[in-house]
Amino acid sequence: MKKVDKKVADAYFRERVGWIIFFFIIWFIASYGLVFFAVPLTNFTFLGFPFSYYMGAQGTIIVFIILLFANAFVSGKIDKKYGINEERNEKISSEKKIDL
């Protein structure tokens, strides 16, 4: 198996962790941030419901699903940027199983 240069691995890890922290911040704001501002947000309506109620009932779930897809998309881009190939990893793991 080809070893990855430490500088490349560190850069890859830093970029992945940075994006994960970014997605966690958005998730935190969507989930817990709305609880702190629930009273002022009741003045706004969305689809006929108070905005705080809508975000608690459906909005945070939609935000979470969007974050899952965004994370998958960004992860794929980062993997390509640093030369990580899923097909190559599957080939290597299947060769190891055969060798055993």
N, C-alpha and C positions, 0 to 999 in steps of 0.2 A: 504494500500500500504506500502511496506517495505521501511523504510528510509535507505538511504545510509550514511555510516560513512563520516564525513566531510573530514578526511584525504584522504580517497579513492576518494571522489568527487574532491578534490583539485588536487590530482595526475592525475586523469583522465583529468581534464580541462587543466592542465599544459601540458600534453603530446599532447592533441589535438591541443592546440594553437601553440605549438612548430612545429608540422607537418604542420599546416596551414601556418605559417610564412615561413617555408621551401619551400612549394609549391608556395607561392607568390613570393619569391625571384627568383625561377626558371622561373616563368611566367614573372617577370619583366625583367630578363636578356634576355629571348627569345623575348619579345615584344619590349622593349625600349632600351635594351643594343645593339641590332643590329643596331638601328638607329644611335647611336653614332659612331659605327664602320663600317658604310655602305661603305665608300670610300675604306678602306683597304680590306674589304671583297669582293669587286668586282674583285679582282685578282684571286679568287678561283671560279671554276665553279662546278655546281652540276646539273646533267642531262642536260648539255648543256647551262644552264643559269648561270649568275653571282650569287654567293651564297647569296648576300644581296637581290637580286630580288626574288630568290626562297623562302627565309625565310619570306620575306614580303608577298608573294603571297600565299604560302601553308605551309611553315614550321612552322610558329607560330600557325596556326590552328591545325596542327598535334600535336605539343607540348602541346597545351591546352587540346586536347582530351585525350592524354596520361596522363596528370596531373589529369584529371577528374577520369579516371579509377584507377590511382594510389591512389588518395585520397579515393575513395570508398573502395579499397582493404585495405589500412592502417586503415581506420575508422572501418572496420569490425574486423580487428585484435585487435585494441585497445578496442573495445566494448567487445569482448570475453575475453580479458585479465582482464577487470574490472568487468565482470559479467553482462553486460548490454545485455538483451535478447529482441529482437524485438517482438517475439511471446508473451512473457509475457506482454510487454507494450500494444500490441493490445488487449490482453485478459482483462487487467485492464481497458483500455479505453472503451471496449464494455460493461463491467460490469457497468461502470459509466453511460452509456447511458441507460441501462435497469433500473437502480435505479431511474433515473429521471422520 
